């Protein structure tokens, strides 16, 4: 196996979260060099291209992300003002929702996995 170069995303970012859902790579939030962002980009390996996804409700970086079933979860993170978030955002294909999820307490610089 070897590494291959894929096209660049449209938004420069670091400190972002990533997860795979339905054979596509989702890249969420992060720091664009000036501030935290809420934007989402989706890589389709079959088409070898990035698509713009629906932005999250909150700008955040250093958050954890995990896919479970047909949903993506982005947990915690940090805002531009270095405030640590306790919210969880969930994407189920029809937009981001955080109203029905209970927070896990303030968390930043973390990771998540589903076993």
C-alpha positions in Angstrom: 0.0 0.0 0.0 1.2 3.5 -0.7 0.1 7.1 -0.1 -1.6 9.0 -2.9 -2.2 12.7 -3.1 -5.9 13.8 -3.3 -7.2 17.2 -4.3 -7.0 20.0 -1.8 -10.0 21.1 0.3 -11.4 24.5 -0.5 -10.9 25.7 3.1 -7.5 25.8 4.7 -7.8 24.2 8.1 -6.0 22.4 10.9 -7.2 21.3 14.4 -10.2 19.8 12.6 -12.2 16.6 13.2 -12.6 13.8 10.8 -14.8 10.7 10.5 -16.0 8.3 7.8 -19.7 8.0 7.1 -21.2 5.9 4.3 -17.8 5.5 2.5 -17.1 9.3 2.5 -14.6 11.3 4.6 -16.1 14.2 6.5 -13.8 17.0 7.7 -15.5 19.3 10.2 -14.6 22.6 11.8 -11.0 23.5 12.7 -8.8 26.5 12.5 -8.3 28.3 9.1 -5.3 30.4 10.2 -7.5 33.3 11.4 -10.3 31.7 13.4 -12.2 28.5 14.2 -14.7 27.5 11.5 -18.0 25.5 11.4 -17.6 24.5 7.7 -17.8 20.9 6.6 -16.1 19.3 3.5 -16.8 15.8 2.3 -14.4 13.7 0.3 -15.8 11.1 -2.1 -13.0 8.7 -2.9 -14.9 7.2 -5.9 -15.2 10.6 -7.6 -11.8 11.8 -6.1 -13.4 15.1 -5.2 -14.4 17.3 -2.3 -18.0 18.6 -1.8 -19.2 21.3 0.6 -21.3 19.9 3.4 -23.8 21.8 5.6 -21.9 23.8 8.2 -22.2 22.9 11.9 -24.1 25.2 14.3 -20.9 26.3 16.1 -17.4 27.2 15.1 -15.1 24.7 16.8 -11.7 23.1 16.6 -9.9 20.4 18.6 -13.2 18.5 18.9 -13.7 14.7 18.7 -15.7 13.1 16.0 -17.2 9.6 15.5 -19.7 8.0 13.2 -22.3 5.6 14.6 -24.9 4.1 12.3 -26.1 6.8 9.8 -25.0 9.7 12.1 -21.9 11.8 12.8 -21.2 13.2 16.2 -18.9 16.1 16.9 -18.1 16.4 20.6 -16.7 19.3 22.6 -13.9 21.4 21.2 -12.7 25.0 21.5 -14.1 28.3 20.1 -12.2 31.3 18.9 -12.1 32.9 22.3 -10.6 29.7 23.7 -13.8 28.8 25.4 -14.1 25.0 25.8 -17.4 23.7 24.5 -19.6 21.1 26.2 -22.0 20.7 23.3 -22.4 17.7 20.9 -23.6 18.2 17.4 -25.2 15.3 15.4 -25.5 15.1 11.6 -28.1 12.6 10.2 -28.1 13.7 6.6 -30.6 16.5 7.0 -28.6 19.0 9.0 -26.8 19.4 12.3 -28.8 19.2 15.5 -27.6 19.6 19.1 -30.8 20.3 20.9 -31.6 16.6 21.8 -28.2 15.6 23.0 -26.9 16.0 26.5 -23.5 17.5 26.9 -20.6 15.6 28.3 -19.1 18.5 30.2 -16.6 20.9 28.8 -14.1 19.0 26.7 -11.3 20.1 24.3 -8.4 18.4 22.8 -10.0 15.0 22.9 -10.7 12.0 20.7 -13.6 9.5 20.3 -14.1 6.1 18.9 -17.0 3.6 18.4 -16.3 0.0 19.3 
